[in-house]
């Protein structure tokens, strides 16, 4: 089995796509929508988790056929999964699903593929991820917001408050205001 996974985050939305090939034949296409604040990395991780989940549906394969290569264009996701100190929710789910599949005599192999390299499977997974991201009516499959997104939102709110109360309302620091009229531009 060859499984291609991908994720997409744009202004339209956030989504994951999976293309599953059995004996070089396209067997299954899957799309999953994520909450708007999820990162692109979460889309990649969710695609892998859902692909591993789907392998359970192929129990009918004989033992010698239970081999799956999961291809992703996300080096970050592969590195995070390989890091034993990383305990993020989707990373832990990936490890747990791999352990279960291996107990059921599956051999799972992860590979990195270069994005947009004219690989049909990779391009299809990319299209599926974009379709999920742009879908307005698809149910949200994953909504856990990363801690980094919450921190960024709190920082942005703090900057906005500072802009309103301290910088705009103050008569002091007029020269500084000419260099930095917007607090967020100082970075």
ZALO-221088 format. One line per 8 residues: their letters; for each residue x, y, z of N, C-alpha, C. Coordinates in Angstrom, 3 decimals. Last residue first. Example, Ala and Ser with C-alpha at 12.3 -4.5 7.8 and 13.67 -1.06 7.14 Angstrom:
<nodes>
SA> 12.850/-2.250/7.080/13.670/-1.060/7.140/12.900/0.030/7.870 ~ 13.190/-5.690/7.800/12.300/-4.500/7.800/13.200/-3.300/7.800
</nodes>
This chain:
<nodes>
XXXXXXXX> 8.685/45.094/15.467/9.391/43.810/15.497/10.392/43.700/14.382 ~ 7.098/47.316/15.242/8.402/47.481/15.889/9.261/46.211/15.852 ~ 4.541/47.021/14.334/5.594/47.236/13.337/6.990/47.299/13.938 ~ 2.794/46.916/16.495/3.171/45.660/15.842/4.294/45.802/14.827 ~ 2.328/49.664/17.050/3.144/48.843/17.951/3.650/47.579/17.262 ~ 2.604/52.180/14.724/1.853/50.970/15.060/2.774/50.068/15.866 ~ 4.472/54.170/14.477/3.072/54.569/14.698/2.182/53.382/15.064 ~ 7.477/54.563/15.048/6.650/53.371/15.266/5.203/53.775/15.514
XXXXXXXX> 8.385/57.127/14.419/9.130/55.946/13.947/8.289/54.671/14.009 ~ 6.505/58.732/15.624/6.769/58.938/14.196/7.532/57.764/13.605 ~ 6.602/57.898/18.258/5.406/57.580/17.475/5.637/57.787/15.983 ~ 8.968/59.099/19.085/8.913/57.639/18.969/7.728/57.223/18.101 ~ 8.041/61.737/19.183/9.111/61.373/18.246/9.115/59.866/18.019 ~ 6.086/61.624/21.232/5.690/61.975/19.859/6.757/61.597/18.835 ~ 6.014/60.982/23.969/6.676/60.096/23.011/6.332/60.381/21.564 ~ 2.752/61.953/25.226/4.196/61.775/25.349/4.724/60.883/24.232
XXXXXXXX> 0.120/61.831/25.114/0.722/62.988/24.436/2.238/62.909/24.513 ~ -1.754/58.816/24.547/-0.711/59.578/25.242/-0.233/60.759/24.405 ~ -3.445/57.339/22.965/-4.036/58.276/23.918/-2.998/59.186/24.579 ~ -1.761/55.705/21.430/-2.662/56.652/20.771/-3.186/57.723/21.724 ~ -0.263/54.301/23.481/0.374/55.034/22.391/-0.555/56.089/21.797 ~ -2.084/53.290/25.476/-0.809/53.923/25.795/-0.304/54.828/24.673 ~ -4.542/52.353/24.369/-4.475/53.062/25.652/-3.198/53.859/25.853 ~ -4.038/51.253/21.747/-5.169/52.134/22.038/-4.925/53.004/23.266
XXXXXXXX> -1.676/49.757/22.033/-1.789/50.750/20.962/-2.874/51.769/21.306 ~ -2.413/48.029/24.070/-1.318/48.968/24.291/-1.391/50.106/23.260 ~ -4.367/46.561/22.683/-4.733/47.323/23.878/-3.682/48.396/24.177 ~ -2.740/45.388/20.745/-3.837/46.256/20.346/-4.268/47.149/21.503 ~ -1.059/43.841/22.362/-0.501/44.907/21.529/-1.574/45.894/21.116 ~ -2.961/42.054/23.449/-2.185/42.938/24.316/-1.585/44.105/23.548 ~ -3.783/40.719/21.135/-4.753/41.501/21.893/-4.053/42.490/22.814 ~ -1.345/39.468/20.485/-1.952/40.424/19.555/-2.968/41.318/20.259
XXXXXXXX> -1.039/37.775/22.719/-0.053/38.814/22.438/-0.630/39.884/21.514 ~ -3.269/36.103/22.350/-3.177/36.917/23.564/-2.172/38.060/23.356 ~ -2.547/34.906/19.912/-3.774/35.686/20.001/-3.751/36.606/21.221 ~ -0.210/33.540/20.679/-0.151/34.597/19.652/-1.379/35.487/19.728 ~ -1.294/31.690/22.491/-0.306/32.673/22.943/-0.233/33.843/21.964 ~ -2.898/30.198/20.737/-3.514/30.908/21.856/-2.576/32.008/22.359 ~ -0.948/29.127/19.075/-1.981/29.993/18.500/-2.671/30.814/19.588 ~ 0.525/27.542/20.857/1.187/28.670/20.195/0.172/29.641/19.590
XXXXXXXX> -1.255/25.521/21.491/-0.915/26.497/22.514/-0.281/27.738/21.885 ~ -3.605/24.790/18.871/-2.269/24.706/19.471/-2.020/25.824/20.475 ~ -6.852/23.623/19.377/-6.040/24.760/18.961/-4.678/24.656/19.640 ~ -8.647/21.019/18.120/-7.752/21.416/19.211/-6.811/22.507/18.703 ~ -10.311/20.038/16.161/-10.500/21.424/16.592/-9.602/21.850/17.749 ~ -11.066/18.055/13.431/-10.074/18.309/14.485/-10.161/19.776/14.870 ~ -13.145/17.940/11.686/-12.634/16.669/12.197/-11.650/16.862/13.340 ~ -16.038/19.651/10.994/-14.692/19.823/11.537/-14.248/18.504/12.181
XXXXXXXX> -17.798/18.845/7.985/-17.729/18.840/9.443/-16.274/18.938/9.901 ~ -18.161/20.993/5.185/-17.603/19.772/5.765/-17.488/19.915/7.289 ~ -18.963/23.323/3.994/-19.985/22.511/4.644/-19.451/21.236/5.301 ~ -16.915/24.585/2.713/-17.617/25.309/3.761/-18.573/24.442/4.556 ~ -13.785/23.716/1.643/-15.152/23.229/1.839/-15.807/23.964/3.003 ~ -11.160/24.380/1.551/-12.102/25.293/0.904/-13.560/24.904/1.101 ~ -9.949/22.207/2.817/-9.784/23.551/3.374/-10.831/24.518/2.826 ~ -10.616/20.131/1.054/-11.139/20.117/2.426/-11.067/21.515/3.047
XXXXXXXX> -9.142/20.967/-1.177/-10.598/20.801/-1.287/-11.233/20.838/0.107 ~ -6.564/20.797/-0.155/-7.102/22.115/-0.535/-8.626/22.070/-0.656 ~ -6.422/18.024/0.147/-6.267/18.896/1.315/-6.842/20.286/1.025 ~ -6.672/17.196/-2.522/-7.682/16.801/-1.540/-7.633/17.687/-0.296 ~ -4.321/18.246/-3.607/-5.620/18.706/-4.103/-6.744/18.381/-3.114 ~ -2.454/16.714/-2.134/-2.445/18.172/-2.047/-3.792/18.741/-2.494 ~ -3.057/14.152/-3.058/-3.234/14.458/-1.632/-3.279/15.969/-1.413 ~ -2.272/14.544/-5.744/-3.663/14.245/-5.417/-3.948/14.559/-3.948
XXXXXXXX> 0.469/14.930/-5.472/-0.354/16.008/-6.034/-1.835/15.789/-5.706 ~ 1.196/12.412/-4.472/1.444/13.615/-3.680/0.579/14.776/-4.171 ~ 0.441/10.737/-6.620/-0.113/10.554/-5.279/0.028/11.794/-4.421 ~ 2.012/11.737/-8.790/0.557/11.742/-8.852/-0.063/11.650/-7.456 ~ 4.641/13.903/-8.560/4.194/12.585/-8.113/2.664/12.625/-8.058 ~ 5.655/16.396/-9.143/4.941/15.678/-10.200/4.619/14.227/-9.842 ~ 6.421/17.602/-6.855/7.468/16.949/-7.649/6.877/16.112/-8.789 ~ 5.241/18.985/-4.644/5.073/19.429/-6.033/6.183/18.904/-6.946
XXXXXXXX> 7.589/18.167/-2.104/6.295/18.710/-2.514/6.339/19.157/-3.966 ~ 9.344/15.162/-1.826/9.415/16.582/-2.137/8.041/17.045/-2.625 ~ 8.605/12.978/0.821/8.626/13.238/-0.615/8.646/14.745/-0.823 ~ 9.678/10.776/3.295/9.492/12.169/2.913/9.552/12.259/1.402 ~ 8.022/7.927/4.680/9.006/8.542/3.785/8.648/10.002/3.555 ~ 7.580/5.247/6.922/7.325/6.649/6.611/8.418/7.171/5.689 ~ 6.069/2.130/7.078/7.288/2.844/6.706/6.910/4.272/6.319 ~ 4.935/-0.599/8.832/4.648/0.781/8.452/5.982/1.479/8.202
XXXXXXXX> 3.653/-3.692/8.678/4.930/-2.998/8.606/4.625/-1.613/8.048 ~ 1.444/-5.526/10.780/1.662/-4.536/9.738/3.102/-4.035/9.811 ~ 0.630/-7.299/12.834/1.537/-7.743/11.759/1.622/-6.798/10.563 ~ -0.596/-6.102/14.905/-1.469/-6.811/13.977/-0.701/-7.200/12.699 ~ 1.401/-4.664/16.029/0.941/-5.854/16.757/0.037/-6.718/15.885 ~ 1.444/-2.594/14.178/2.572/-3.531/14.203/2.222/-4.802/14.972 ~ -0.911/-1.281/14.915/-0.819/-1.922/13.596/0.322/-2.937/13.559 ~ -0.182/-0.336/17.448/-1.317/-1.257/17.288/-1.237/-2.010/15.968
XXXXXXXX> 1.966/1.389/16.783/2.171/0.241/17.687/1.061/-0.791/17.521 ~ 0.604/3.260/15.181/1.669/2.445/14.585/1.911/1.209/15.451 ~ -1.054/4.387/17.114/-1.654/3.657/15.992/-0.624/2.773/15.287 ~ 0.865/5.619/18.776/-0.022/4.577/19.307/-0.634/3.751/18.178 ~ 2.027/7.531/17.053/2.837/6.446/17.644/1.967/5.293/18.115 ~ -0.254/9.137/16.551/0.477/8.473/15.463/1.265/7.288/16.005 ~ -0.850/10.095/19.092/-1.819/9.232/18.403/-1.147/8.466/17.264 ~ 1.423/11.681/19.534/1.193/10.498/20.383/0.186/9.541/19.723
XXXXXXXX> 0.895/13.606/17.610/2.140/12.830/17.533/1.990/11.553/18.351 ~ -1.475/14.724/18.533/-1.486/13.975/17.271/-0.217/13.147/17.078 ~ -0.537/15.844/21.113/-1.662/14.925/20.968/-1.583/14.094/19.687 ~ 2.952/15.859/21.838/1.748/16.506/21.314/0.703/15.439/21.012 ~ 5.370/15.121/22.936/4.160/14.442/23.413/2.895/15.172/22.973 ~ 8.646/14.547/22.253/7.480/15.273/21.770/6.226/14.489/22.149 ~ 10.687/12.921/22.892/10.331/13.940/23.897/9.105/14.750/23.473 ~ 11.237/11.336/20.712/10.534/10.719/21.847/10.128/11.724/22.935
XXXXXXXX> 10.806/12.163/17.446/11.345/12.728/18.687/10.586/12.169/19.892 ~ 9.405/11.259/15.279/10.609/10.508/15.663/11.190/10.986/16.993 ~ 7.473/13.208/15.030/7.053/11.846/15.347/8.237/11.012/15.828 ~ 9.048/15.387/14.279/8.306/15.425/15.541/7.875/14.026/15.974 ~ 9.979/14.528/11.763/10.924/14.784/12.855/10.225/14.775/14.211 ~ 7.548/14.404/10.349/8.361/13.195/10.521/9.348/13.354/11.673 ~ 6.808/17.118/10.485/5.950/16.087/11.068/6.731/14.796/11.298 ~ 8.933/18.294/9.062/8.666/18.663/10.459/7.844/17.579/11.142
XXXXXXXX> 8.688/17.375/6.488/9.820/16.896/7.287/9.586/17.168/8.768 ~ 6.075/16.689/4.632/6.359/17.458/5.836/7.493/16.822/6.642 ~ 5.047/15.226/2.633/6.023/16.244/2.245/6.390/17.140/3.431 ~ 4.808/11.678/3.026/4.419/13.032/3.399/5.476/14.005/2.906 ~ 3.678/8.411/2.695/4.505/9.461/2.115/3.945/10.823/2.516 ~ 3.865/5.312/4.015/3.149/6.582/4.158/4.091/7.688/3.727 ~ 3.475/2.109/3.019/4.421/3.226/2.960/3.591/4.501/3.011 ~ 2.668/-0.911/4.490/2.174/0.395/4.054/3.303/1.410/4.116
XXXXXXXX> 1.893/-4.295/4.341/2.983/-3.318/4.284/2.396/-2.005/3.776 ~ 0.687/-6.994/4.342/0.449/-5.914/5.296/1.666/-4.984/5.420 ~ 1.052/-9.232/2.911/0.632/-8.040/2.184/0.474/-6.822/3.094 ~ 1.549/-11.281/4.615/2.666/-10.849/3.779/2.336/-9.594/2.970 ~ -1.045/-11.625/5.790/0.092/-11.113/6.548/1.208/-10.582/5.661 ~ -3.669/-10.453/3.608/-2.857/-11.510/4.198/-1.635/-10.889/4.853 ~ -6.297/-8.201/4.333/-5.046/-8.498/3.634/-4.287/-9.603/4.359 ~ -8.398/-7.576/5.977/-8.553/-8.745/5.116/-7.262/-9.103/4.374
XXXXXXXX> -7.944/-5.155/7.115/-7.597/-6.360/7.893/-7.627/-7.613/7.038 ~ -8.309/-2.536/6.296/-7.689/-3.479/5.365/-7.215/-4.741/6.096 ~ -9.126/-0.843/8.245/-10.160/-1.340/7.331/-9.626/-2.385/6.345 ~ -6.805/0.018/9.398/-7.575/-1.009/10.116/-8.648/-1.622/9.221 ~ -6.056/2.134/7.840/-5.400/0.843/7.598/-6.125/-0.294/8.319 ~ -7.331/4.338/8.898/-7.956/3.652/7.759/-7.314/2.300/7.473 ~ -5.455/5.170/10.807/-6.766/4.704/11.232/-7.427/3.865/10.127 ~ -3.460/6.129/9.145/-3.186/4.947/9.972/-4.493/4.321/10.470
XXXXXXXX> -4.841/8.351/8.163/-4.387/7.307/7.239/-4.113/6.014/8.009 ~ -5.172/9.868/10.479/-6.363/9.335/9.807/-5.997/8.227/8.812 ~ -2.468/10.492/11.014/-3.279/9.761/11.999/-4.491/9.112/11.319 ~ -1.827/11.960/8.684/-1.130/10.704/8.989/-1.941/9.861/9.977 ~ -3.548/14.155/8.944/-3.622/13.300/7.753/-2.963/11.948/8.019 ~ -2.633/15.322/11.305/-3.954/14.693/11.279/-4.092/13.756/10.081 ~ -0.134/16.310/10.450/-0.205/15.280/11.489/-1.548/14.554/11.460 ~ -0.931/18.244/8.594/-0.066/17.135/8.163/-0.161/15.977/9.159
XXXXXXXX> -2.357/19.950/10.220/-3.028/19.320/9.087/-2.256/18.101/8.613 ~ -0.415/20.831/11.994/-1.496/19.976/12.518/-2.226/19.275/11.377 ~ 1.046/22.451/10.264/1.669/21.244/10.798/0.617/20.287/11.366 ~ -0.655/24.567/9.911/-0.435/23.683/8.770/0.195/22.365/9.242 ~ -2.723/24.875/12.897/-1.551/25.165/12.065/-1.467/24.205/10.888 ~ -6.030/26.022/13.564/-5.038/24.945/13.532/-3.916/25.307/12.567 ~ -8.017/27.880/13.368/-6.788/28.278/14.066/-5.729/27.179/14.105 ~ -10.189/26.598/12.092/-9.458/27.685/11.421/-8.116/28.020/12.068
XXXXXXXX> -10.229/23.036/12.403/-10.606/24.362/12.893/-9.672/25.409/12.297 ~ -10.250/21.036/9.380/-9.791/21.353/10.725/-10.268/22.752/11.111 ~ -11.573/18.413/7.408/-11.493/19.842/7.691/-11.071/20.026/9.146 ~ -10.417/15.917/5.283/-10.793/16.278/6.646/-10.585/17.772/6.831 ~ -10.829/13.388/2.823/-10.613/14.790/3.165/-11.113/15.038/4.580 ~ -9.573/10.675/0.840/-10.186/11.171/2.073/-9.851/12.646/2.284 ~ -9.908/8.059/-1.393/-9.559/9.475/-1.265/-10.309/10.027/-0.058 ~ -8.792/4.838/-2.343/-9.534/5.669/-1.399/-8.996/7.090/-1.403
XXXXXXXX> -7.450/3.626/-4.448/-8.515/2.905/-3.762/-9.398/3.820/-2.926 ~ -5.615/3.535/-7.306/-6.232/4.458/-6.361/-7.467/3.803/-5.766 ~ -3.247/1.005/-7.562/-4.571/1.457/-7.970/-5.136/2.374/-6.892 ~ -0.907/-0.155/-6.653/-0.792/0.955/-7.622/-2.128/1.448/-8.167 ~ -1.820/-1.816/-4.576/-1.263/-2.386/-5.811/-1.293/-1.374/-6.966 ~ -3.671/0.817/-3.511/-3.412/-0.600/-3.237/-3.007/-1.216/-4.568 ~ -3.398/4.063/-2.239/-3.239/3.200/-3.406/-2.953/1.780/-2.932 ~ -4.983/6.852/-0.986/-4.517/5.497/-0.683/-4.545/4.659/-1.960
XXXXXXXX> -4.559/10.115/-0.033/-4.794/9.272/-1.204/-4.181/7.907/-0.924 ~ -5.845/12.716/1.931/-5.172/11.417/1.912/-5.564/10.681/0.635 ~ -5.659/15.982/3.396/-6.048/15.089/2.321/-5.217/13.824/2.316 ~ -6.980/18.552/5.506/-6.052/17.442/5.283/-6.584/16.576/4.156 ~ -7.305/22.168/5.973/-7.746/20.826/5.644/-6.619/19.830/5.455 ~ -8.715/25.316/6.593/-7.644/24.391/6.952/-8.133/22.973/6.673 ~ -9.523/28.268/4.631/-9.716/27.284/5.687/-8.507/26.387/5.852 ~ -9.024/30.516/3.099/-10.310/29.821/2.930/-10.584/28.836/4.053
XXXXXXXX> -6.461/31.233/3.578/-7.512/32.135/4.085/-8.884/31.472/4.017 ~ -5.050/27.996/4.338/-5.146/29.220/3.543/-6.197/30.116/4.187 ~ -3.366/25.036/4.538/-3.923/26.125/5.334/-3.891/27.369/4.471 ~ -3.261/21.557/4.127/-3.353/22.867/3.500/-3.977/23.859/4.475 ~ -1.457/18.454/3.850/-2.292/19.405/4.558/-2.260/20.743/3.852 ~ -1.272/14.963/2.933/-0.900/16.367/2.809/-1.879/17.216/3.595 ~ -0.136/11.693/2.061/-0.858/12.599/2.956/-0.378/14.022/2.717 ~ -0.444/8.612/0.475/0.079/9.981/0.376/-0.783/10.885/1.241
XXX> 0.459/5.301/0.622/-0.457/6.307/1.147/0.229/7.664/1.087 ~ 0.468/2.197/-0.779/1.138/3.491/-0.825/0.110/4.522/-0.380 ~ 0.841/-1.177/0.000/0.000/0.000/0.000/0.883/1.236/0.000
</nodes>
